[in-house]
């Protein structure tokens, strides 16, 4: 689907060591190994000993300063070719599978905020998109960025063992995924649905689609398209 894709990804973080763990596992490791993507980590601390300061107007906590982030961005722009700059934040728009697909093949630069946030002037001047991974708050942008990279890289060629695995997943066609089962046929008195054992592919496909619709209607009605 995305043959020949080679993406350059930049990540600005004061804790770049957090990303080293994901290099060794799963789809991120495979994407980097087969050169479908390259990942560049930049620490704002290399440009300034102080990366945070008190907020104007008072209030709790600290705010990430404009200058160190600016210098980190400008440095990364010399490595990446015209990247789209993304800021993961609870105040961003909800991230969707469709949005991930729109980023495939593009160079991206992620800014990982910390403390109470980053100077708004930097967002106004540099950031193209603010995205949110859910209605909850974590202590920084590193974990959301890792989740985004995992979701993004699995769309790249030769990363998943079977690229067709992405076709019937949750959020494809605005539906959640269907339930899956494996051996043994009966465990703890619980049986696999008989229709999956009959080998009639059309009937199985219809059953799975009905399961997707039912689950989406029960759990995420907001995803269902209006007629």
N, C-alpha and C positions, 0 to 999 in steps of 0.2 A: 504493500500500500504506500509506503514511504521509502521506496528504493533509493539508495544513494545519499541518504540524509547524513550530514555531518554537522553537528551543532557545537557551537562554542558557548559555554556557560560560565559566567562569572558570579562569584559569591563574595560579598563584603560582610565580614563578621569579626568581632573582637574575640571570638572563640573559634577560630578555624579548626582547632584540633577536634572539635565535635564531629566534623564531617569525615574524618579519617576512617571511622568505623564503617560507614556505609560504602566506602571504596572496596571493602573486602567481601561484600555479600550481594547476592541476588542480581536484580536487573541493573542496578547502578554499576556494579563491577563488570558485568558483561558489556554494557554500553561503552564503558571506558576502555575495556580490553580490545574490543573490535573496532575502536575508533569511530563509532557512531556519534560519540560526543567527547569533548574535552572539557575539563573542569578546572577553573582558575580561582584559587582562594586568595583574598587580599584582606589583610588586617589593618584597619585604620590606625592602630597604635604605631605602625611603622612610620606614620607621618606626623604624629604628635604624642607626647607623653600623657596628655590630658584629653580624653575623648568625651567627657561629660561635664555639665555645669548646672548650677541652680536655675530653675525656670523663672523667667520674668513674670511679674505679677504675683509671685508667691505660689505656694502649693507644695505638695509632698513630692519626695523623690528628686531624681536628677533627669536631665534631658541630654541626649547625645548631641554634641556640638556640630555645627555646620561645616567648619573648615576641615577637620580630619576626614569626614565622610566625603566631602567634595574632592579632596585630594585623592582619596581611594578610588572614587568613581573616575576621575580624570585619568589616573594611572591605568585602570582597567580598560578604559576606552582605547588605550593604545594597544591593547592586546586583542580585544574583540572588535569585530567589524559591525558597527552600527547596531548595537544590541537594543532590545526593548528592555527598559528598566522597570523592574517589578518590586513592589514593596508589600510583603505580607504583613497584614495588620488586622486586628479585630474590627476596625472601622472601615475596612474595604468591602468591595462587592463580593458576594459568595462565589467561590471558585467552583466551576462545573467541568464535567468531562468535555463538553464542547469547547470551553476555553482552553483546556490542555491541548486539544487537537489543533486549535488555531495557532498555538505556539510551536508546533512541530516544524522543524526546519529553520526556525529563526534563532538567531543568537540572543541570549537572554542574560540580564544582569540582575541578581537579587540582592537587595539591601536588607540585612538582618538587624532590626531594631532591638534595643535593650532598654532597661530602666523604665521611665515613663513615656518613652517615645523618642522621636528624632525631631530636630528643628524643622518646623513647618516650611520654612523658606527653602530647604533642600528638597522637600517633596514637591513644592510648587515649581521649582526650577528644573528638576531632573526626572522625576518619576512619571512614567507613562501610565502605569496601572497600579492600583491598590487592591489587593485581593485578600479575602478572609476564608480560612479553611473550616470555619464552624463558629457557632455562637458560644464561644468560650474564650478564656484568656490564658495564655501561657507566658512564661517569663522572658521569651525572646523569639526572634524570627528564625532561629536555626532549625528547630524541629519542623515548623511549617514548611520551610524551604526544602528540607529533606523529603518530606512527604510529597511535595510538588514534584521534585526531581524523580522520585520513584514512579509516580503516576505518569510523568512525561516520558521517561526513558523506556517504559514498557510499550510505548507506541512506536518505538523505532524498530527498523528491520533487524532481524537476527539477534534480538534481545530476548524475546520469549521463545520457548522451545517450539510453540505452535502459535503463529500470529493470529490464527482464527480464534484463539482463546479470548480475544478481546471483543468478539462480535456480539455475543449474547450476555455480556456482563451487565451489572447494575449501571443504570443511567444511559445505556445505549437505547435509543428510541424512547427516551423518557420513562423507562421502566426499570424496576429493580430486577436482580438476577433470579433465576429459578433455583429450587433446592436441588442439591446433588447428593448422591449416595455411592457407596463402594462396598466391597466384600467385607464381612460375610453377609449373606442374604438375610439372615435373622441373627440378631444380637440382643441379649437381655429381653427377649420376647418382642422386639421391635422389628418389623419387616420392611423391606424395600417395597415401594408401590409396585403392584403387579404389572402395570403397563410398561414399566422400564425393562421388564424381563422378557417381553414378547418379541422384540426385534423388529417391530413395525415402525420404521423411522418416521413416517408421516404422522402417525398417531402420537408418537413420543414428542415430536416437534409441536404438535397442537397442544398436548398436555403441558409442556413446558411453557408455552406462550400463555396459556390460561393461568398457570401458576404465577407467572410474572405479573399479569394484570391484577390478579387477586391480591398478591402481596403488596403491590404498589397502591392499590385502592385502600388497603387496610392500614398501611404504615405511612405512605407518602402521597396522599391525594393531590398535593400541590404539583407533583410531577406530571400528572395525567393531562394530556392535551385536550382542550375543549373542542368539540365538534363545531 
